[in-house]
Amino acid sequence: MVISDQPWPSDWLRGVLELCVLRALVDDATYGYAIAARLADSGLGTVKGGTLYPLLIRLQNADLITAQWRAGDGGPGRKYYELTAEGRRELSRMTAQWSRFTELTTAILAGSAAPTHAIPSPEVNP
Amino acid sequence: MSSPIEHHDGSRRFAVEQSLAPHVDARWAEDFVLELRLLGLSGEQIGAALSEVESHCADSGEPAADAFGDAGEYARSLRLVPHIDVSVRALLRTVGPVVVEFVGMTLLLWGFTAWRRGEHLEITGGQLVGLAVVLLAIAALVQWSDAVLRLAVHRPVLLWGVLMVGAGLGMAPALLGSGVLARVAAGWGIGIGAATIVCAIGWAMAQYRTSGTLADPITSPFATTRPFEQSGSPTGPATSNAHSRLTTLAMHPEALIPVWTVIMLAVTWWLTR
């Protein structure tokens, strides 16, 4: 169990965590623990290091973020992560897509979603 | 920010871990470093990964096991790509001098034994098959070095058993085979064997000069921090003493085989008095 102490099902968080981490880097470059703290403060819950850092490596490998070590001023040295131009484009694209997705699921749950494609309905045996 | 963990071990076992990651439980850090080594990562990559764990634990005050879970699983979950060359060709280049030294040692010991007995050196088919089996075993150890390393770390007794059975299988043809393929003066075996060992040592030394060093110390991501050897001692000019050189020497089989040859010669001398 890597995401805990939170009201949200871990499956939901797993799907949206990448997007939230990218969003946490929009304003300035920051380090892993600060990202986790920002997400926790915003109500997402505790993101364990065992979940966060492998994700940051994946984002680095995808060229969405870059990383740089900075020596600590009287404290520990930290690895600062920063969004790349590609990371900003990806965040923008994914945010728009996520918004459409949440609107759709909200509509489905409210029972007001209109079918957009002709989806064959399953046969119901009398 | 949390305080560094105080260890009362008193030994130098965790020196690297305590120096690079004072806020991380030393045993967790040791397991983490070991798993990353087994994954073939360089000392620089390992130092960076451990430093990030240190940074997180220092800021959060959480024990590493709580924040990151099992050290081995976390190390694997990072999916870091090794920067060092772990290709079969590179491994063979590394093991080449050892293989040649081993052949030289075998020839030298056969020749020496024959000379002590006042006989000619007789090379049988069984001896050659036995030698071939041992060389194949060395090649297999190189090919599956990851599995061998894991076995050495997690199941050392099983590995010892496998090696003993392998050594027995290597010896069997030598004992069974009796057909003499070649018969030469014992001095030839001694001379060619010794020359082969000297050539292999030269080969190994040339490789060291080309690559600088075979040791891959775990280094901090900060340039100002001195690198640390696996043995735990800082590798600055001030501490690069004879002891650390001997330790480095002992880690390489190219250096051990000549020593082992001398010991075997002494034992053979004593047995053939």
Interface residues (C-beta under 8 A of the other chain):
Chain A: V2 Y31 G32 Y33 A34 A36 K48 G49 G50 Y53 P54 I57 R58 W69 A71 G72 G75 P76 G77 R78 K79
Chain B: M1 H23 A48 S51 E52 V53 E54 S55 H56 A58 D59 S60 E62 D66 A67 F68 G69 E73 Y74 S77 L78 R79 L80 S220 P221 F222 T224
